[in-house]
Amino acid sequence: MADDLGNEWWLDAKDSEDTAKDEETKKKKRKREEPSAHILNSDISDKAPDVNDTNKVKTKKKQKKPKIESITTTLDGSKVTNVLWSTFCNCTSGSLSALELEDIMIDESCCLTDDTVHTGALEEFSAYLTQVIPKWSGRVTKLNKKGHRGCPLLLVVSSAATRIVELNRASVKFKGDCKTVKLFAKHIKISEQEHFLESYVVHFGLGTPSRILKLLQNGSLKTSRLKYVILDWTWRDKKLRSMIDIPEVQKELVILLKDYIFPLAKASKLKIGLF
């Protein structure tokens, strides 16, 4: 016992106590530095969203896409005038005064109406033209005798070059022996179209609002013999947009109607149809 006391046993006890305290301090420090379980779970949740939540987001996005059956793709041929004028007024709301609208306002006498339902189907195009434009061949012969260049009898206006090519093919039976000019920008320079219009008598023109407008503005395309304008109204592109739904096309079409087509129609120079 005396030997044990001589070894200063209380120092060993104190060292053990200090060591225990140090260990406890280190544990507390480690605990403070380590992220808690709920934080780790939160990080994991942020990085890897729940599968069900992802599906909900995708479902919401899909619901925003328009469905074909929810979009009107037909037109009553007897309501052409109301549809055209109301759409024009909506597109120009705030930009034209009541007086300006009154100057160009069209009525039933300005439009080609019929008792059929228009769907925009290519196989119906030739029959539609035959119905609303009678005595076409006689008008073609008369224009040939007059010899006026760059003055078509009929203009068909659509929003896409590919659709115009299709309409041209679909109208072969109606056109008969007449000269056709395609008036769009794709693969065709405007200088080539200007030269063609200045060199030939043309009867049937098909084009986009932008290119038709440019050719009218520079005088290459003339309206002195223009009798009919058909707007490709019911057709929709791959994004389900009609001609009036595409901002850049709508802008050019409104100018074309306001500055050229409506004034001529109101003066009984031509008639407007919606296919």
C-alpha positions in Angstrom: 0.0 0.0 0.0 2.8 2.4 0.9 4.5 1.6 -2.5 1.3 2.5 -4.3 1.1 5.8 -2.5 4.6 6.5 -3.3 3.8 6.4 -7.0 1.5 9.5 -6.7 -1.7 7.6 -7.7 -3.8 10.8 -7.7 -1.9 12.1 -10.7 -2.9 9.0 -12.7 -6.5 9.5 -11.7 -6.3 13.2 -12.7 -4.8 12.3 -16.1 -7.6 9.8 -16.7 -10.2 12.4 -15.8 -8.6 15.0 -18.2 -8.4 12.4 -20.9 -12.1 11.6 -20.5 -13.0 15.3 -20.7 -10.9 15.7 -23.8 -12.6 12.8 -25.5 -16.0 14.2 -24.6 -15.0 17.6 -26.0 -13.8 16.1 -29.2 -17.1 14.1 -29.6 -19.1 17.3 -29.1 -16.9 19.1 -31.7 -17.3 16.2 -34.2 -21.1 16.3 -33.7 -21.2 20.0 -34.4 -19.1 19.6 -37.6 -21.1 16.6 -39.0 -24.3 17.5 -41.0 -27.4 16.3 -39.3 -29.5 13.5 -40.8 -32.4 15.8 -41.8 -29.9 18.1 -43.7 -28.5 15.1 -45.6 -32.0 13.9 -46.4 -32.9 17.5 -47.6 -29.8 17.6 -49.9 -30.7 14.2 -51.3 -34.2 15.3 -51.9 -33.1 18.4 -53.8 -30.7 16.5 -56.0 -33.0 13.6 -56.7 -36.6 14.7 -56.9 -39.3 12.2 -56.2 -40.3 10.3 -59.3 -44.0 11.1 -58.7 -43.2 14.8 -58.5 -41.4 14.6 -61.8 -44.3 12.9 -63.4 -46.6 15.6 -62.1 -44.5 18.3 -63.8 -44.4 16.4 -67.1 -48.2 15.9 -66.9 -48.7 19.6 -66.4 -46.5 20.5 -69.4 -48.4 18.0 -71.6 -51.7 19.6 -70.6 -50.6 23.0 -72.0 -50.1 21.6 -75.5 -53.2 22.3 -77.7 -55.2 19.3 -78.9 -56.3 19.0 -82.5 -59.9 18.3 -81.5 -60.0 21.5 -79.3 -59.1 23.7 -82.3 -61.6 24.7 -84.9 -60.4 23.4 -88.3 -63.6 24.0 -90.4 -65.4 27.0 -91.7 -69.0 27.5 -92.7 -68.9 28.9 -96.2 -71.9 31.1 -95.5 -70.1 32.9 -92.7 -67.0 34.0 -94.6 -67.7 37.7 -94.4 -68.3 37.8 -90.6 -65.3 35.5 -89.9 -62.9 37.6 -92.0 -64.0 41.0 -90.8 -64.2 40.1 -87.1 -60.7 38.5 -87.3 -59.3 41.5 -89.0 -60.8 43.8 -86.3 -59.3 41.7 -83.6 -55.9 41.7 -85.2 -55.9 45.5 -85.6 -57.5 46.3 -82.2 -55.9 49.5 -80.9 -54.0 50.3 -84.1 -56.8 51.5 -86.3 -59.4 54.1 -85.5 -63.1 53.6 -86.0 -63.0 56.0 -89.0 -60.1 54.0 -90.6 -62.1 50.8 -90.1 -65.2 52.3 -91.6 -63.3 53.3 -94.7 -62.3 49.7 -95.5 -65.2 47.8 -94.0 -66.4 44.9 -96.2 -69.8 43.4 -96.6 -71.4 40.3 -98.1 -71.0 41.7 -101.7 -67.2 41.7 -101.2 -66.9 37.9 -100.4 -67.2 34.6 -102.1 -69.8 32.7 -100.0 -71.2 29.2 -100.5 -73.2 26.6 -98.6 -70.3 24.1 -98.0 -68.1 23.4 -94.9 -64.5 24.2 -95.7 -61.9 21.9 -94.2 -58.8 22.9 -96.1 -58.4 19.4 -97.5 -56.4 19.4 -100.7 -58.8 17.1 -102.5 -61.5 19.7 -102.1 -59.6 22.7 -103.4 -60.3 22.3 -107.1 -64.0 21.7 -106.6 -64.2 24.8 -104.2 -62.6 27.0 -106.9 -64.9 25.7 -109.6 -67.9 26.5 -107.4 -67.0 30.1 -106.3 -65.3 31.1 -109.5 -67.6 30.2 -112.5 -66.6 30.7 -116.1 -62.9 30.6 -115.3 -61.7 29.5 -118.8 -63.6 32.3 -120.4 -61.8 34.8 -118.2 -58.5 33.3 -119.0 -59.1 33.7 -122.7 -60.2 37.3 -122.2 -57.0 38.1 -120.3 -54.9 36.5 -123.0 -56.4 38.8 -125.6 -55.8 41.9 -123.4 -52.2 41.0 -123.0 -51.6 42.6 -119.7 -48.4 41.3 -118.0 -48.1 40.7 -114.3 -51.8 41.0 -113.6 -53.2 37.7 -112.4 -57.0 37.0 -112.3 -56.7 35.0 -109.1 -54.4 35.1 -106.1 -54.2 32.3 -103.5 -52.6 33.4 -100.3 -51.1 30.8 -97.8 -48.6 30.9 -95.0 -46.0 28.3 -96.1 -44.2 27.6 -99.4 -44.8 23.8 -99.1 -48.5 24.3 -98.7 -48.5 26.6 -101.8 -46.8 23.9 -103.8 -49.5 21.4 -102.7 -52.4 23.8 -103.5 -50.9 24.4 -107.0 -50.9 20.7 -107.7 -54.4 20.3 -106.2 -55.8 23.0 -108.5 -54.7 21.5 -111.8 -58.2 20.3 -112.8 -59.6 23.8 -112.2 -56.8 25.8 -113.8 -56.9 24.2 -117.2 -54.7 26.0 -119.7 -53.4 29.0 -117.8 -50.1 30.3 -116.7 -49.3 30.0 -113.0 -46.7 32.0 -110.9 -45.5 31.0 -107.5 -44.8 34.0 -105.2 -42.9 32.9 -102.2 -39.3 33.3 -100.9 -38.1 29.7 -100.5 -35.6 28.9 -103.3 -36.9 31.7 -105.5 -35.2 35.1 -105.7 -37.5 38.1 -105.8 -35.6 39.3 -108.9 -36.6 36.2 -110.7 -40.3 36.7 -109.9 -40.1 40.3 -110.9 -38.7 39.3 -114.3 -41.3 36.7 -114.8 -44.2 39.1 -114.0 -42.8 41.7 -116.3 -42.4 39.2 -119.1 -45.5 37.1 -119.1 -49.3 37.3 -118.9 -50.2 35.4 -115.8 -53.6 34.1 -114.7 -53.1 32.3 -111.4 -50.8 33.4 -108.6 -50.1 31.6 -105.4 -47.9 33.0 -102.6 -47.2 34.1 -99.1 -48.4 37.5 -97.7 -44.8 38.8 -97.3 -43.6 38.1 -100.9 -46.9 39.2 -102.5 -46.8 42.4 -100.5 -43.3 43.2 -101.6 -44.1 42.6 -105.3 -47.2 44.8 -105.0 -45.2 47.6 -103.3 -42.4 47.6 -106.0 -45.0 47.5 -108.8 -44.0 44.1 -110.3 -47.3 42.5 -109.3 -50.3 44.5 -110.5 -54.0 44.4 -109.4 -55.7 46.0 -112.4 -57.1 42.7 -113.6 -57.3 40.9 -110.2 -60.8 39.5 -109.7 -60.4 36.9 -106.9 -58.3 36.5 -103.7 -58.5 33.2 -101.9 -57.1 33.0 -98.4 -56.0 29.5 -97.2 -57.9 30.1 -93.9 -58.5 26.7 -92.4 -55.2 25.0 -93.0 -52.8 24.5 -90.0 -49.1 23.8 -89.9 -47.4 21.1 -87.7 -47.7 23.4 -84.7 -51.5 23.7 -85.3 -51.2 27.3 -86.3 -53.4 28.9 -89.0 -52.2 31.7 -91.1 -53.6 34.3 -88.7 -51.9 32.6 -85.7 -48.3 33.1 -86.9 -47.2 36.6 -85.8 -45.0 37.5 -88.7 -47.5 36.2 -91.3 -50.4 37.9 -89.5 -48.6 41.2 -89.7 -48.0 41.0 -93.4 -51.5 39.7 -94.1 -53.1 42.6 -92.2 -51.2 45.1 -94.3 -52.1 43.3 -97.5 -55.8 43.3 -96.6 -55.8 46.9 -95.4 -53.8 48.5 -98.1 -54.8 46.5 -101.2 -57.4 43.8 -100.9 -60.2 45.4 -98.8 -60.1 48.7 -100.7 -60.4 46.9 -104.1 -63.2 44.6 -102.7 -65.1 47.6 -101.4 -64.8 49.2 -104.8 -66.3 46.1 -106.4 -63.1 45.3 -108.2 -62.6 41.8 -106.6 -64.1 39.3 -104.3 -62.5 37.5 -101.3 -62.9 33.8 -100.4 -61.7 31.7 -97.5 -60.8 28.1 -98.2 
